[in-house]
Amino acid sequence: MAKYELVKETEINGKVWYHITKDNLHVNESWTRSLDEANELFEELVKGKPSEPIIEIIKTIEIDEN
């Protein structure tokens, strides 16, 4: 079971940022200055949108250099 949280972070200069964490780790590409946008992304995650990039290995080769 994963725990998602929508986080508000206020910088020293007063600028506010929102982002999402999954099990206390930052979710890639979730930083925004807009609470509405952050809520939309959060709802997408709740509905099953992937929170991590999809990585595919197309080719692999191992070479014995001895």
C-alpha contacts under 8 A as a table, 3 or more apart, distances in Angstrom:
res1	aa1	res2	aa2	distance
2	A	22	K	6.50
2	A	23	D	6.01
3	K	21	T	7.93
3	K	22	K	5.52
3	K	23	D	4.97
3	K	24	N	7.76
4	Y	20	I	6.79
4	Y	21	T	5.52
4	Y	22	K	4.50
4	Y	23	D	6.33
4	Y	24	N	7.85
5	E	20	I	5.53
5	E	21	T	5.24
5	E	22	K	6.64
5	E	24	N	7.90
6	L	18	Y	6.99
6	L	19	H	5.89
6	L	20	I	4.60
6	L	21	T	6.67
6	L	38	A	7.45
6	L	39	N	7.72
6	L	42	F	6.91
7	V	18	Y	5.48
7	V	19	H	5.27
7	V	20	I	5.82
7	V	21	T	7.33
8	K	16	V	6.90
8	K	17	W	5.83
8	K	18	Y	4.54
8	K	19	H	6.71
9	E	16	V	5.70
9	E	17	W	5.14
9	E	18	Y	6.09
9	E	19	H	7.99
10	T	13	N	7.97
10	T	14	G	5.78
10	T	15	K	5.66
10	T	16	V	4.43
10	T	17	W	6.34
11	E	14	G	5.20
11	E	15	K	5.31
11	E	16	V	6.36
11	E	17	W	7.97
12	I	15	K	7.45
16	V	33	R	6.27
17	W	31	W	6.59
17	W	32	T	5.75
17	W	33	R	4.80
17	W	34	S	7.58
18	Y	30	S	7.68
18	Y	31	W	5.62
18	Y	32	T	5.38
18	Y	33	R	6.08
18	Y	34	S	7.17
18	Y	35	L	6.60
18	Y	38	A	6.31
19	H	26	H	7.44
19	H	27	V	7.53
19	H	30	S	5.01
19	H	31	W	4.49
19	H	32	T	6.50
19	H	38	A	6.67
20	I	26	H	6.10
20	I	27	V	5.61
20	I	30	S	5.81
20	I	31	W	7.42
20	I	38	A	7.78
20	I	42	F	7.12
21	T	24	N	5.29
21	T	25	L	5.02
21	T	26	H	4.37
21	T	27	V	5.25
22	K	25	L	5.23
22	K	26	H	6.39
22	K	27	V	6.26
26	H	30	S	7.95
27	V	30	S	5.88
27	V	51	S	6.12
27	V	52	E	7.08
28	N	31	W	7.98
28	N	51	S	7.13
28	N	52	E	6.71
30	S	38	A	7.18
30	S	41	L	7.33
31	W	38	A	7.67
32	T	35	L	7.49
32	T	37	E	7.02
32	T	38	A	6.41
34	S	37	E	5.26
34	S	38	A	6.26
35	L	38	A	4.96
35	L	39	N	6.09
36	D	39	N	5.14
36	D	40	E	6.28
37	E	40	E	5.06
37	E	41	L	6.30
38	A	41	L	5.19
38	A	42	F	6.11
39	N	42	F	4.97
39	N	43	E	6.15
40	E	43	E	5.18
40	E	44	E	6.28
41	L	44	E	5.02
41	L	45	L	6.32
42	F	45	L	5.16
42	F	46	V	6.34
43	E	46	V	4.97
43	E	47	K	6.28
44	E	47	K	5.07
44	E	48	G	6.49
44	E	49	K	5.48
45	L	48	G	5.12
45	L	49	K	4.66
45	L	50	P	6.72
45	L	51	S	6.77
46	V	49	K	7.26
50	P	53	P	7.25
57	I	60	T	7.29
